[in-house]
Amino acid sequence: MFAKVFHRCIFLIQPFNPEKFIIMRQCRSSLILFICLVLLSSCGRKQAPPPPPPPGVVCVPAIKQDVARIHEYIGQIVAEDWVDLVARVEGYLIKQNFEEGSIVKKDDLVFEIDPRPFEAQVKEAEGQLVHAQASLTYADIQVERNKTLVKQDAASQKDLDTANMNQGVSKGEVLVAEGQLEVAKINLGYTKITAPFDGKIGTCPISVGNLVGPTINTNLSKIVRMNPVKVEFNVPEPIVVSLTQRDGDIERVAAEVTPKLILSNGTEYPLDGKIYFADNNINTVTGTLLIRARFENPKNILTPGQYVRVKIERKEKTPSILIPAIAIIRDQTGEIVYVVDKDSKVERRLVKTGQISGLNIVILEGLSEGENVIVQGILKVRPGVTVNAARAESAKPDPKAVPADPAKKSETKAGK
């Protein structure tokens, strides 16, 4: 320890050497320069990161095609004819000749009430008629006899008048007896209840053996005609006004459209209908006009009471701009699409849409034919950015497609 301190003291007391100091200073400067060069060279090797590539999107060109205008409403199936089977005479139910829910033909016997009391009433009425007819025959003889006696002065005029009166009474009794017989026969006929037309019979709440009649267990069942059926639906007043202003009265409009049905499971009914009735006044409560259309129903697919969507398709077609429906974005400003221009830049476009046609939607305002609309990658873009656009083939409209949002689309088309 003492030796180290001694050597340091010797170093400190050594005389100052200018040359050695300069050399040491130059070496220190060179070392600093070397370190700076190394740092600069290392920094130069780190290059700036390249800019991100343009976002990739898929575009579809807007196309122009002829599209049939479609209105859609909610409708209900209503039976063309229906009848309640009721007991019109009182008696015991002895027969039920059908299965509930089965199809019956016109004049098929469906119910029978015990006919024996009514058969007896018929016989009684027949007997009263025979009695009245015999009385009338005797009265006729008396009239003829008194006429002869009066001519011979063998009878007075009073006797002849009495005979004429008895003849009139007998004629009246015959008429009463004939009427009673007819009523008895009608009541006897009411014991057999038959189907008035072809149709489907419903449930029977009354079992065989129960007493039925006009005042007890009256309603036995119900028959509805299944083919054809009618569909009732209501058209809003603004659409009625627009259609009549453009095409004339509702009858002319009905001749130019084809009603179709969309069932509750989303499938389309295969047979077209025909509009045959339009009410003569607007419902002041709902502001709509009642319309009826008739549809053939040979396979009983349509059931009275069933709700359907009624699609009214015009026979004439109108050239329209179509784009895929998935390209539409809805926000508080309305319906918008993103369009890629010729410089691959994105433009935000406010549009006005019409009806749905298959996978496409009709554009009423805001787009022209051939403009490229983004259908994939919409969330990656914003107005003004450059994109890498890939073009896809336009979807073709499906003529069997079901319109979406019927209320909005119907009102939009009606205003056109």
C-alpha positions as CSV (number, residue, x, y, z in Angstrom):
1,M,0.0,0.0,0.0
2,F,2.8,2.3,0.9
3,A,4.6,1.5,-2.4
4,K,1.6,2.5,-4.5
5,V,1.2,5.8,-2.7
6,F,4.9,6.4,-3.2
7,H,4.8,5.8,-6.9
8,R,1.8,8.2,-7.3
9,C,3.6,10.9,-5.5
10,I,6.6,10.4,-7.8
11,F,4.3,10.7,-10.8
12,L,2.8,13.9,-9.5
13,I,6.1,15.5,-8.9
14,Q,7.5,14.6,-12.3
15,P,8.3,17.7,-14.4
16,F,5.7,18.9,-17.1
17,N,6.4,17.6,-20.7
18,P,4.7,19.6,-23.4
19,E,5.2,17.1,-26.2
20,K,3.7,14.3,-24.2
21,F,0.7,16.5,-23.4
22,I,0.1,17.3,-27.1
23,I,0.3,13.7,-28.1
24,M,-2.2,12.7,-25.4
25,R,-4.5,15.4,-26.5
26,Q,-4.3,14.3,-30.2
27,C,-5.0,10.7,-29.2
28,R,-8.1,11.8,-27.2
29,S,-9.4,13.8,-30.2
30,S,-8.9,10.9,-32.6
31,L,-10.7,8.6,-30.2
32,I,-13.7,11.0,-30.0
33,L,-13.8,11.4,-33.8
34,F,-13.7,7.6,-34.3
35,I,-16.6,7.1,-31.9
36,C,-18.7,9.8,-33.7
37,L,-18.0,8.1,-37.1
38,V,-19.1,4.8,-35.8
39,L,-22.3,6.2,-34.4
40,L,-23.0,8.1,-37.6
41,S,-22.4,5.0,-39.7
42,S,-24.7,2.9,-37.5
43,C,-27.5,5.5,-37.8
44,G,-27.2,5.7,-41.5
45,R,-27.9,2.0,-41.9
46,K,-31.4,2.3,-40.3
47,Q,-33.8,3.2,-43.2
48,A,-37.3,4.8,-42.7
49,P,-40.2,2.3,-42.8
50,P,-42.0,2.2,-46.2
51,P,-45.6,3.6,-46.4
52,P,-48.5,1.1,-46.0
53,P,-50.0,-0.3,-49.2
54,P,-53.5,1.0,-50.3
55,P,-56.3,-1.0,-48.8
56,G,-57.8,-3.7,-51.0
57,V,-61.5,-3.6,-51.8
58,V,-63.9,-5.3,-54.2
59,C,-66.0,-3.2,-56.5
60,V,-69.1,-4.0,-58.6
61,P,-70.2,-1.8,-61.5
62,A,-73.7,-0.3,-61.4
63,I,-75.8,-1.9,-64.2
64,K,-79.0,-0.8,-66.0
65,Q,-81.7,-3.4,-66.6
66,D,-85.4,-3.6,-67.1
67,V,-87.1,-4.3,-63.7
68,A,-90.8,-4.8,-63.1
69,R,-92.2,-2.4,-60.4
70,I,-93.4,-4.3,-57.4
71,H,-95.7,-3.2,-54.5
72,E,-96.0,-5.5,-51.5
73,Y,-98.8,-5.5,-48.8
74,I,-99.9,-7.7,-46.0
75,G,-103.1,-9.7,-46.9
76,Q,-105.3,-12.4,-45.5
77,I,-106.9,-15.4,-47.1
78,V,-110.7,-15.3,-47.1
79,A,-113.0,-18.1,-48.1
80,E,-114.9,-17.5,-51.3
81,D,-118.0,-19.1,-49.8
82,W,-118.7,-20.5,-46.3
83,V,-121.7,-21.7,-44.4
84,D,-122.6,-22.6,-40.8
85,L,-124.4,-25.9,-40.6
86,V,-127.2,-25.4,-38.0
87,A,-130.0,-27.5,-36.7
88,R,-133.3,-25.9,-38.0
89,V,-135.6,-28.4,-36.3
90,E,-135.4,-29.9,-32.8
91,G,-134.6,-33.5,-32.5
92,Y,-131.9,-36.0,-31.5
93,L,-128.8,-36.2,-33.7
94,I,-128.5,-39.7,-35.0
95,K,-125.8,-39.5,-37.7
96,Q,-122.6,-37.7,-38.5
97,N,-121.4,-38.9,-41.9
98,F,-117.9,-37.3,-42.2
99,E,-114.5,-37.0,-40.6
100,E,-113.7,-33.7,-39.1
101,G,-111.5,-31.6,-41.4
102,S,-112.3,-33.7,-44.5
103,I,-113.4,-32.6,-47.9
104,V,-117.1,-33.0,-48.7
105,K,-118.9,-32.7,-52.0
106,K,-122.1,-30.8,-52.8
107,D,-125.3,-32.6,-51.6
108,D,-123.3,-35.0,-49.4
109,L,-125.3,-36.0,-46.3
110,V,-123.3,-34.7,-43.3
111,F,-125.8,-34.8,-40.4
112,E,-129.2,-36.5,-39.8
113,I,-131.7,-35.7,-37.1
114,D,-134.2,-38.3,-36.0
115,P,-136.9,-38.0,-38.7
116,R,-139.7,-40.1,-37.2
117,P,-141.6,-37.3,-35.4
118,F,-141.5,-35.3,-38.6
119,E,-142.6,-38.2,-40.7
120,A,-145.6,-38.5,-38.4
121,Q,-146.3,-34.8,-38.8
122,V,-146.3,-35.2,-42.6
123,K,-148.9,-38.1,-42.4
124,E,-151.0,-36.0,-40.1
125,A,-150.9,-33.1,-42.5
126,E,-151.8,-35.4,-45.4
127,G,-154.8,-36.6,-43.5
128,Q,-156.0,-33.1,-42.8
129,L,-155.6,-32.3,-46.4
130,V,-157.7,-35.3,-47.5
131,H,-160.4,-34.3,-44.9
132,A,-160.4,-30.7,-46.3
133,Q,-160.6,-31.9,-49.9
134,A,-163.6,-34.1,-49.0
135,S,-165.3,-31.2,-47.4
136,L,-164.7,-29.1,-50.5
137,T,-166.2,-31.8,-52.7
138,Y,-169.3,-32.0,-50.6
139,A,-169.6,-28.2,-50.6
140,D,-169.2,-28.1,-54.4
141,I,-172.1,-30.6,-54.7
142,Q,-174.3,-28.6,-52.4
143,V,-173.7,-25.5,-54.5
144,E,-174.7,-27.2,-57.7
145,R,-177.8,-28.8,-56.1
146,N,-179.0,-25.5,-54.6
147,K,-178.5,-23.8,-58.0
148,T,-180.9,-26.3,-59.6
149,L,-183.5,-26.1,-56.8
150,V,-183.5,-22.3,-56.9
151,K,-184.2,-22.4,-60.6
152,Q,-187.1,-24.8,-59.8
153,D,-188.3,-22.6,-57.0
154,A,-187.7,-25.6,-54.7
155,A,-185.1,-23.8,-52.6
156,S,-184.6,-20.2,-51.5
157,Q,-181.8,-17.9,-52.4
158,K,-180.6,-18.0,-48.8
159,D,-179.9,-21.8,-49.1
160,L,-177.8,-21.1,-52.2
161,D,-175.9,-18.4,-50.4
162,T,-175.2,-20.7,-47.5
163,A,-173.9,-23.4,-49.9
164,N,-171.6,-20.9,-51.6
165,M,-170.3,-19.8,-48.2
166,N,-169.6,-23.4,-47.1
167,Q,-167.8,-23.9,-50.5
168,G,-165.5,-21.0,-49.8
169,V,-164.8,-22.2,-46.3
170,S,-163.9,-25.6,-47.6
171,K,-161.6,-24.1,-50.2
172,G,-159.8,-22.2,-47.4
173,E,-159.5,-25.3,-45.3
174,V,-157.9,-27.1,-48.3
175,L,-155.4,-24.3,-48.7
176,V,-154.5,-24.4,-45.0
177,A,-154.1,-28.2,-45.1
178,E,-151.9,-27.9,-48.1
179,G,-149.7,-25.3,-46.4
180,Q,-149.5,-27.4,-43.3
181,L,-148.4,-30.4,-45.3
182,E,-145.8,-28.4,-47.1
183,V,-144.4,-27.1,-43.8
184,A,-144.3,-30.7,-42.4
185,K,-142.4,-31.8,-45.5
186,I,-139.9,-28.9,-45.1
187,N,-139.3,-29.8,-41.5
188,L,-138.8,-33.4,-42.4
189,G,-136.2,-32.3,-45.0
190,Y,-134.4,-30.3,-42.3
191,T,-133.7,-33.5,-40.6
192,K,-131.1,-34.3,-43.3
193,I,-128.3,-31.6,-43.4
194,T,-126.3,-31.7,-46.7
195,A,-123.3,-29.8,-48.0
196,P,-124.4,-26.9,-50.2
197,F,-121.1,-26.8,-52.1
198,D,-117.8,-28.6,-52.3
199,G,-115.6,-27.6,-49.4
200,K,-113.7,-28.5,-46.3
201,I,-115.8,-29.2,-43.2
202,G,-114.5,-28.2,-39.7
203,T,-115.0,-29.6,-36.2
204,C,-118.3,-30.8,-34.8
205,P,-118.7,-29.9,-31.1
206,I,-121.9,-31.9,-30.8
207,S,-121.8,-35.7,-30.5
208,V,-124.4,-38.1,-31.9
209,G,-127.3,-38.7,-29.5
210,N,-127.5,-35.1,-28.3
211,L,-130.6,-33.0,-28.6
212,V,-130.2,-30.3,-31.2
213,G,-132.4,-27.5,-32.5
214,P,-133.0,-23.8,-33.0
215,T,-132.7,-23.1,-29.3
216,I,-130.2,-25.8,-28.1
217,N,-126.9,-27.0,-29.7
218,T,-127.7,-25.1,-32.8
219,N,-124.3,-24.8,-34.5
220,L,-123.1,-28.2,-35.7
221,S,-120.2,-27.4,-37.9
222,K,-118.9,-25.2,-40.7
223,I,-118.0,-25.7,-44.4
224,V,-115.7,-23.4,-46.3
225,R,-115.0,-23.4,-50.0
226,M,-111.3,-24.1,-50.6
227,N,-111.0,-23.5,-54.3
228,P,-110.9,-20.7,-55.3
229,V,-110.1,-18.4,-52.4
230,K,-109.8,-14.6,-52.3
231,V,-107.2,-12.5,-50.7
232,E,-108.0,-9.1,-49.0
233,F,-105.4,-6.4,-48.6
234,N,-105.4,-2.7,-48.0
235,V,-103.5,-0.1,-50.2
236,P,-102.5,3.2,-48.5
237,E,-104.3,6.3,-49.8
238,P,-101.2,8.0,-51.2
239,I,-100.4,5.0,-53.4
240,V,-104.0,4.8,-54.6
241,V,-103.9,8.5,-55.6
242,S,-100.6,8.1,-57.4
243,L,-101.8,5.0,-59.3
244,T,-105.1,6.6,-60.4
245,Q,-103.3,9.8,-61.4
246,R,-101.0,7.8,-63.6
247,D,-103.1,4.9,-64.9
248,G,-106.7,6.0,-64.4
249,D,-109.2,4.1,-62.2
250,I,-108.4,1.1,-60.1
251,E,-110.0,-1.2,-62.6
252,R,-107.5,-0.2,-65.3
253,V,-104.6,-0.6,-62.8
254,A,-105.9,-4.1,-61.9
255,A,-105.8,-5.1,-65.5
256,E,-102.1,-4.1,-65.8
257,V,-100.8,-5.9,-62.7
258,T,-100.3,-9.5,-61.6
259,P,-100.8,-10.3,-58.0
260,K,-98.6,-13.0,-56.4
261,L,-98.4,-14.4,-52.9
262,I,-95.5,-15.0,-50.6
263,L,-96.4,-17.5,-47.9
264,S,-95.4,-17.3,-44.3
265,N,-92.4,-19.6,-44.8
266,G,-91.0,-17.3,-47.4
267,T,-91.8,-19.4,-50.5
268,E,-93.8,-18.0,-53.4
269,Y,-97.2,-19.5,-54.2
270,P,-97.0,-21.0,-57.7
271,L,-100.2,-19.6,-59.2
272,D,-100.9,-16.0,-60.1
273,G,-104.1,-14.3,-59.1
274,K,-106.4,-11.7,-60.5
275,I,-107.7,-8.5,-58.8
276,Y,-111.5,-8.4,-59.2
277,F,-112.7,-5.9,-56.5
278,A,-111.8,-2.5,-55.2
279,D,-113.9,-0.8,-52.5
280,N,-115.8,2.4,-53.4
281,N,-114.5,4.4,-50.4
282,I,-111.3,5.0,-48.4
283,N,-111.4,3.6,-44.8
284,T,-111.4,6.8,-42.7
285,V,-109.8,5.0,-39.8
286,T,-106.9,3.3,-41.5
287,G,-106.6,5.6,-44.6
288,T,-106.5,2.6,-46.9
289,L,-108.6,1.1,-49.8
290,L,-109.7,-2.5,-49.6
291,I,-108.7,-4.6,-52.6
292,R,-109.6,-8.3,-53.3
293,A,-107.8,-10.8,-55.6
294,R,-108.9,-14.3,-56.5
295,F,-106.5,-17.3,-56.5
296,E,-107.1,-20.8,-57.6
297,N,-106.3,-23.3,-54.8
298,P,-106.4,-26.8,-56.3
299,K,-104.0,-28.3,-53.7
300,N,-105.6,-26.5,-50.7
301,I,-102.3,-24.8,-49.9
302,L,-104.1,-21.6,-49.0
303,T,-106.3,-21.7,-45.9
304,P,-108.9,-19.1,-44.9
305,G,-107.6,-16.9,-42.2
306,Q,-104.0,-17.3,-43.2
307,Y,-101.8,-14.2,-43.5
308,V,-99.7,-13.7,-46.7
309,R,-97.6,-11.1,-48.4
310,V,-99.3,-9.9,-51.6
311,K,-96.8,-8.9,-54.2
312,I,-98.3,-6.7,-57.0
313,E,-96.1,-6.8,-60.0
314,R,-96.7,-4.6,-63.0
315,K,-96.6,-6.3,-66.4
316,E,-94.5,-3.5,-67.9
317,K,-90.8,-3.1,-67.0
318,T,-88.8,0.1,-66.4
319,P,-85.1,0.6,-67.0
320,S,-83.4,0.9,-63.6
321,I,-79.9,1.2,-62.1
322,L,-79.0,-1.8,-60.0
323,I,-76.3,-2.5,-57.5
324,P,-75.8,-5.3,-54.9
325,A,-77.9,-4.6,-51.8
326,I,-74.9,-5.3,-49.5
327,A,-73.3,-2.1,-50.8
328,I,-75.8,0.1,-49.0
329,I,-74.9,1.7,-45.7
330,R,-77.5,3.4,-43.6
331,D,-76.8,6.1,-41.1
332,Q,-78.4,9.3,-39.7
333,T,-77.9,11.1,-43.0
334,G,-79.6,8.5,-45.1
335,E,-78.5,5.7,-47.4
336,I,-74.9,5.9,-48.7
337,V,-72.5,4.0,-50.9
338,Y,-68.8,4.3,-51.5
339,V,-67.7,4.7,-55.1
340,V,-64.2,4.3,-56.5
341,D,-63.4,6.8,-59.3
342,K,-61.0,6.5,-62.2
343,D,-58.1,7.6,-60.0
344,S,-58.8,4.8,-57.5
345,K,-60.0,7.3,-54.9
346,V,-63.0,6.7,-52.7
347,E,-66.0,8.9,-52.8
348,R,-68.9,8.9,-50.4
349,R,-72.2,9.1,-52.2
350,L,-75.7,9.7,-50.8
351,V,-78.3,7.7,-52.8
352,K,-82.0,7.1,-52.9
353,T,-83.1,3.4,-53.2
354,G,-86.1,1.7,-54.6
355,Q,-87.2,-1.9,-54.5
356,I,-85.2,-5.1,-53.9
357,S,-84.7,-7.2,-57.0
358,G,-83.0,-10.5,-56.1
359,L,-79.6,-9.7,-54.6
360,N,-79.7,-6.2,-56.1
361,I,-81.4,-3.0,-55.1
362,V,-82.8,-0.3,-57.4
363,I,-81.0,3.1,-57.2
364,L,-83.4,5.9,-58.0
365,E,-80.9,8.8,-57.4
366,G,-77.2,9.3,-56.8
367,L,-75.5,6.8,-59.1
368,S,-75.0,6.4,-62.9
369,E,-74.5,3.2,-64.9
370,G,-71.0,1.8,-64.9
371,E,-69.8,3.5,-61.6
372,N,-67.9,1.1,-59.4
373,V,-69.4,0.6,-56.0
374,I,-67.5,-1.0,-53.1
375,V,-69.1,-4.2,-51.8
376,Q,-66.2,-5.7,-49.8
377,G,-63.7,-3.8,-47.6
378,I,-66.0,-0.9,-46.8
379,L,-64.9,-0.6,-43.2
380,K,-61.2,-0.1,-44.4
381,V,-61.8,3.0,-46.4
382,R,-62.8,6.6,-46.0
383,P,-63.6,9.4,-48.5
384,G,-60.5,10.6,-50.4
385,V,-58.2,7.6,-49.8
386,T,-56.6,5.6,-52.6
387,V,-57.5,2.0,-52.8
388,N,-56.5,-1.1,-54.6
389,A,-59.8,-2.1,-56.2
390,A,-60.6,-5.5,-57.6
391,R,-63.6,-5.6,-59.9
392,A,-66.3,-8.4,-59.5
393,E,-69.1,-9.3,-61.8
394,S,-72.5,-7.6,-61.2
395,A,-75.2,-9.8,-59.7
396,K,-78.2,-10.4,-62.0
397,P,-81.7,-9.6,-60.7
398,D,-83.7,-12.6,-59.7
399,P,-87.3,-12.4,-61.0
400,K,-88.6,-14.7,-58.3
401,A,-87.0,-12.7,-55.5
402,V,-89.1,-11.4,-52.6
403,P,-89.0,-7.6,-52.0
404,A,-87.6,-6.5,-48.7
405,D,-88.9,-3.7,-46.5
406,P,-92.3,-3.6,-48.4
407,A,-93.8,-0.6,-46.8
408,K,-90.8,1.7,-47.6
409,K,-90.2,0.3,-51.1
410,S,-93.9,0.5,-52.0
411,E,-94.1,4.2,-51.0
412,T,-90.9,5.0,-52.8
413,K,-92.1,3.5,-56.0
414,A,-95.6,5.0,-55.7
415,G,-94.1,8.5,-55.7
416,K,-92.3,7.8,-58.9
